[in-house]
Amino acid sequence: IGRGLSAIRVKNNVSRDFIYFWLKQNQHIIAAKETGSTFKAITQKILNEIVVPFPSYPDQLHIANLLSKAETLIAQRKESIRLLDEFLKSTFLEMFGDPVRNEKGWETRTIEQLVKKEKYALKRGPFGGALKKEIFVPSGYLVYEQFHALNNDFSFARYFIDEAKFQELKGFEVKPGDIIVSCSGVYLGKLAIVPKGAKQGIINQALLKISLDNRIIENVFFVYVFSNENFKRKFYGNVIGTGIPNFPSMDDFKKFNFIYPPIELQTQFAQIVEKTKVLKSQYQQSLQELENLYGSLSQKAFRGELMK
């Protein structure tokens, strides 16, 4: 083992898996014992002083077996969720092909030909100086941030502006059905569709707002095109890997061509995505329940409530 690691080898009358699960359950307690100012560390002395409960060997095996089964179920549920995501990616490629190579020969259009024919349908966020912290108020119109695009979570609300500021920045308004795109940082290009019932507000300087004409292009289809790995490599080019990657200029974005299959096919794909998301939501709920069960079992096990 290398620096920064410590190995534990158990005796013959001790279940390795029991020790593993006990340490996992109590890692927060162990972490609290770290020392050092610049580089925190758990010393060998601290490890040597850890006191572990020591039930009978059969009880150790019983506890380890229960927790191992619960951990396996959690891993299987996570894998099911991952496979659903892979299913949608492969379905997209099967229906539309690679959006850059366009081997299926779809028509292409620029983003300006795909957005609504209205002012501000394609809008980068305001300059940072327009949204200084001193102008924020306790409630009012929401300022949408990168968090919303990165996490697809529109319940998050941190910064608000008043009516006067909202009217001043009305061109940056976000409406349900718009797509917001993260424009800088490690998660450059992350997208989210603004849902129905989202708070009225504006985008901040780190976002791009796109209002597509849904008579000719589906939001869900567009998100999958934009999220395709080959598309991202082609579109972002040399900005990936720089100090702080930023979205290409709007002039470059407006020149980029997007594949444009028949709207009926896009709608069919969007329906598949919706059905899959319902199933994924059920799996995620099941995963949460399994993780709660695992936590409960762990606590009971090491309180001695799961002994044979």
N, C-alpha and C positions, 0 to 999 in steps of 0.2 A: 504494500500500500504506500501511497505517497503522502507528502506533507499535507496536513489538514484533515487526515482521516484517522480513525481508530478502529481496530478490529476487536470483536468479542468472540471468543470460542467457549462454548458452554461445556460443562461437565457431562458425564454420561447419565446422571440422574436428573438432568434438567432438559426440558423441551426447548430447543432453539426457537421454534415458532412462538412459544409462549413468551419468551424473552423479547422477541421481535415485536409482538403485539403490545406488550406492556410498555416498551420503550416508545413505540409509536403513539400510544394513548397519552403518554406523559412527556412527550418531547417539548411541550411548552414550559414545563417545570424545569427540565434539564437546560433548555435554552436560557432561562432566567438566571442561571448560575454562571453565565459567560463572564469572562474577565478581559481586561485590556481597554485602553482608551482609543487608540487608532484602529487596531485590528482586533475585533472581538474573537474570543476563542474559548472552547471548553477544554480544560487541561486534563491530563491523565489522572491527576490527584482528585479532581472533581468526579470523574467517571468512577474511580475506585471507591468513592464514598457514597455512591448511589445505592439506596436500600430497596431491594425488589421483594415483593411478597412471595412466599415460597409454599404454595399448596402442594399436596401430594402429586407425584408424577402422573397418575391417571387423571387427576383434575386438571393438571397442566395441559395434557393432551386433549381433554374434552373441551377446554376453553379455546385452545388454539384451533381445534377442528371447527368449532362453531364460527369463530371469527374469520377463519380461512374461507369457509363457504360463503359467508356474507361478502367478503372482499372479492371473491370470484364472481358473484352475482353483479356486484357493482361494475367490475371490469367488463363483464359481458354486456351490461346495459350501455356503458360508454362506447363499446365497440359497435353496438347496434345504431347508436346515434351517429357515429362516424360514418358507418356504411350508408346511412340515409343521405348524408351530405355527398358522399362519393356517387351514389345513385343519381342524384340530380345533376352533378357535373357530367357524368357519362351520358345521361339522357339528353342534356343540352348538346353535347358533341355529336351524338347520334342523329339528332333532329336537324342541327344547323351546321355541323362541322366546325372547323377552326375559324374563329371570327377574323383572323388576320390573313391566313392563306386563302380563305374563302373558296375551298375546293368544290363547293356545291354551286358556285357561280351566282350567288344572290346579288341583287341590285345593291348599290351602296349610296349612302347620303351623308352629308356633313351634319354636324350637330345643329347648325342653324336651320337646316331643312327638316329637322325632327322635333324641334321645340314648338311651343304654341306661338301663334302669330300675334304676340302681344309684347308690349314693352316689359323689360326686366325678366323675360322668360329664361334668360341665361345670365347669371349675375355672380361675380366674385364678391366676397365680403368686403365691407368698408375698410379703409385704412385704420390701423390700430389707434391712431389719435382720436378717431370719432367715438371710440368706446372706452374712454378712460374710466377707471374704477370709481372716481368721484361722482360720476353721473348716474350710477346705479341707485335704484330705489328698492325698498323692501318688497314691493309687489307691483304688478303692471304687465307690460309686454315682455315676454321671455326673450332672452338673448340665447340663441342656439349655439352650442359649442361643438368642438371636435368629439367630445364624449358621446354626443347623440349619434353621430355617424359611426363611431368606432364600436359602440355597444348596442346600437339599434334600440336604445332605451329612451323613450320620450316622456317618461315620468320624472326624469331628473330635471330639477329647476334650481338654478343658483343665482343668476344675474337677471335683473329686470330693468326696464327703462320706462319712463313716464310717457304720457300721451304726446307731449310736445316733441320729445326726442324721437318717438316712433314716427310721427308725421314727417319729421326731418329726414329720416332714414327709410321712408316707406318703400323705396325701390329695392330694399333688401328683405322685404317681407317674405315669410315662409307660410305656405298654405298646405293643407292636406293634399296628398298626391304628388307634391314636389319631391325631388330627389336631392339630398344634400351629400356633398363629397368632401372628405378630408383632404386638405390641400398642402399639408406640410408634415414633416416628421417621419418617424419610423413607419407609421400606419398610413402613409400617403395613399390616397385613392380608395379608402374605405367608403362604402356608400350605404345609405339607409333611405327608405321610402317613408316620408312623413305620413303617419296614419290619420284616419278620421278622428276628430276630437282633439287633435294636438293643440296645444296652447298657441294663441296668436303671438307672433313675435318676429324677430329678424335674425339673420345669420351674422356670426362674428367674422373677423378678418381671416380666420383659418378655414373657412368653408366656401364651397361653390354651390349655388342653387341652380337646379335644372328643372324647368317645367315642360315636360314632354307633351306633345300632341298625341294623346292616347287613341286617337282615331287611326293613327298610322303606326304607332310603336308602343308596345306594352312596357310599363315600368319594370316589371319583373324580368322580362327578356333583356332590357337594357342593362340592368344591374348584373346579370350573368355575363353579358358581353364584357362589361367594364371590369369584372372580377376575374376574367379568364387570365391565366398566368402568361400565355403567349401574347395576349393583348397588352398586358401591363408592361412586359419587356419591350414591346414595339413602341407603345405610346410614351412611356416615361424615358426610354432611351438612357441617356447618360446621367439623368438626375438621380437615379438610384445609385447609392454608394458614395454620394458626396456627403459633406459634413452634415448639413440639414437639408435633406431632399425636399424640393418644392414642386408644386404643380407646374407643368409647362405654361408658357404664356398663353393668354386667351387667343392671340392671333394663331398660334400653332394648333390650339385645340379646335378652333373653327375650321381649320383646313383638314383635319383628320377625318377619314371616311369610316363609317359604320355600316356593317352589313344590314340589309333591310329585307328580311323574308316577308311573305304574305302575313298580314295581321291575324288571319285565322290560325296559322301555325303558331304564331307567338302566343295567342290566347290559349291554345291547347297546352302549350308548355307551362304557361302561368297557372292553369288549372291543376296540372300535375304537381307543380311546386306547392300550391295551396294544400292539396290533399296530403302531400308528404310532410308539410309543416305541422298539420294537425296530428299526424302520427308521431312526429318528432316531439311535439309538445307533450303528448301522452308519455313517451319514453322518458323525457326530462323530468316529468312529475314522478314517474316511477323511480327514477334514479335518486331524486331527492328523498323519497320515502325510504329507499334502501340505505342511503347514507345516514339518515336519521336513525334507522334501525341499527345500523352498525355502531353508531355512537352510543346508543342506549345499551346495546349488548356489551360494548367495551366497558362502560361504566359499571354495569352490573357484574361483569366477569371479575373485575379487579376489586370489587367490594365483597367478593366471596358469595355472590347471589346466584352463581351459575354452576356451583359445585355439583358433582354427581351425588 
